[in-house]
Amino acid sequence: MAKKEFTFRGKTTDELKKMSLNELAQLMTARQRRTMKKGFTDQQKILLKKLRANEKNIETHCRDMIILPEMIGRTIKVHQGREFVPVMIEQDMIGHCLGEFALTRRKVAHSAPGIGATRSSASLSVK
């Protein structure tokens, strides 16, 4: 059984890589299209320049950067608030933002209740 080839809005990955940013913007959703039409910020332009220069170990704070076809196969470290989390860019991620794949909130894991937190803990000695 042959593996189904990936397509984004009817275009293969190779066709997407050959497109200009304006042509690619026409395939995106309204929010991404508007962002690309306004132009990228200075920090996003620096990130694109690093990607096109094939730099290794790219770290960025640009969580709002739209994932473009030229990023496929690269690993970008995205800032999570305290540390940089490596994000491997795959074909399915085209059109999403980098921040969607580096979550900033963690699951809360509570330990045992403190003194005075429950009625039964009031009878315990403080020692």
Summary of the structure (lengths in Angstrom):
residues: 127
radius of gyration: 22.0
end to end distance: 68.4
largest distance: 72.4
contacts: 257
relative contact order: 0.13
helix: 35%
strand: 13%
